[in-house]
């Protein structure tokens, strides 16, 4: 009988896909009420069954789904100690930069992962959002096409980076996805995109949200207006869509136009000692013998592989040092300044031969989307305005649907209206 009572009580509980001590949803309150009723009437089986049935009925009327409703919780203080947080973030960004230097063609796919994860948020159901579920969706995909395989390579880089971080610190896969997307932009010469940390990640056994966009959303296999509908369902404006899709097009164009030699040159070590501000370091001082060994290896093998000195036990991370812009590895563009808005400036000339995202041109220049057309022109002629808008909307899109938790942050930020780029703000003198 006890097992039967527990089973009935379980039917009333809507299990959340994330663990949080501050989470209180309606279905859990009903479950709590039922549990109390059971305790007070443990000698009255009929009374308990009646209460359980009533609670279950109320859940159904309220429209609470049987499966867990995906909700992203964001605690800005999740990582606590600032030095550990900085160390974890820097380590992840460095891993992404290394993978890009070894295989530049992955650059747009890291950005795709961040967009797909964020666009899983549905404003109608208030479900989905950037909780890292995209990694599960990608890894479990049976697709064998080049696009899916590239996404899987990126996902594996993040999984491996997260695994390695467990030795010293930690980072959620949801934060890793958002940070990697920002790093992909920075790696080709784009701005440093702000990324709020503290996302909880989907539970291991949680189902992939039904609102997750198809993995081929950005391949051109999906019609442009269907892509537009996905952005709309996530609550994004035409202006925000233009900034984000323009960025995807730009980083792919820059990657393809960058000579292979520039990527190889960027991956070579610059024999400097550790000293990057804001990062704990235990790097061993380089000796003349270390440098000689490294130069000898460079002469034998110049294939762009990661450079380390034999027997270094992992203490030498050659591509960490340089200017502030190069602290996670040299940019592929080298010393030359590349405007991220250059692809938008020449959008009308974009063709399938120059980028796999040529379909973006047709969407953003569509007569049905006058706002998009306006901002294509504005961003193409005003690079600084574009970078400013891109920073705002990337930080915003990677927080879609997030519910802030954790002390002062919860009271200050919970239910705060999302900062958006206003479609009607067409001030060209801005």
C-alpha positions, 0 to 999 in steps of 0.5 A: 500500500505504501508503494501505491501511495508513493506512486500516486503522489509522484504523479502530482509532481512536475519534475524540473529538468534542473536542480536549484534550491530556489526553484518553486513551481506550481506543480511542486507546491501541489505535490507538497500539499498532497504529501502533507495531506498524506501525512495528516491522513495516513490512517485514512486511505480514501482521504489521501486518494481524494486529495491526490486526485484533486491535485492531479486534476488541478495540474492538468487544468493548469496545463502543466505538461507531464514531462519536465518543463525546461527552464534555465536558471542563472546564478551570477555568483555560481562560481564563487571565487573570482580567481577560480572563475577567471581561471576556468573561463580562460582555460575554456577560451584557450581550448576553443582558440586552439581548436580553431587554430588547428581547424579554422573551418570550425569557427562558424560552428561554435557560433552556431552552437550558441545560437541554436542553444539560445533559440530553443527558448519559446516565448509562448511556453516559456520553455527551453533556452541556453542550458546546454541541451544543444550538446546532447542534441548534437552528440545524439544526432545520427546525421552523417553530413559534413555540417553535423560532423562539424557541430559534433567536433565543436561539441566534443571540444567543449565536453573535453574542456569541461572534463579537464577543468574538473581537476582545478575548477568547473564550468557548466556546459551551458556557459561553455557553449555561450563562451565558445560562441563569443570566442569564435567571433574574437578569434577572427578579429571581431570584438570581445562579446560580453557573456554572463556566467552562471547558467545551470545545465540541463540534467543528464537524463532530461529530454531535449526540449521540443522547442530545440531548432533543427540542427540544419537551421543555418545550412540553407536547407530550411527556408529563410522565412522559417529561420525568421519564424524561429527568431520570432518565436524566441522573442528576438527582433528583426534588428537582433536577427540581422546583427546575429545572422550578419555575424555568422555570415561575417566570421565564415567569410573572414575564415575562408578569406584568411590564407592558410599560412596566417592560421599556421603562423598564428598557432606558432609559439612566441617565446615569452614567459607567463605574465598575463594579468588576471590568470593564475599561472605556474608556468616553468621559465623557458630555458635556452634548451627548451627554445632550441628544442622547439625551434628544431621541432618547428623545422621538422614539422610545420603542420599547424599542430599544437606546440609543446616541449617534450617532457613539459608536463603541460606547463608550457602553453605557447599560444597564451602569450602576446598582446591583450588581444592575443592572450588566448592565441593569435588572431587569424587576421594577424596584425591587420584589422578586419571589420566584422561588418565587412560582409554586411557592407558587401552583402549584395555581392555574397555568393555560394562560392564565398560562403556557405551562408549565402542564403542569409543575403536573401533573407536580410535583403528581402522586401518583406523585412524592411527593418533588416534591410535598413540595418544591413545598410547601417551596420555596413557603413558604421562598423562601431555601431554594429559591434555595439549592437552585436555585443548587446544582442549576443549577451541578450540572446544567450540569456533568453528565458533565464530566471535569475537565482541566488541572493542579491542577484535574484532580488535585483534581476528576477523578472527584469525586462530583457534589454533589446535592440529597438526595431524602431530606433532608426537614428542614423546619427547614432 
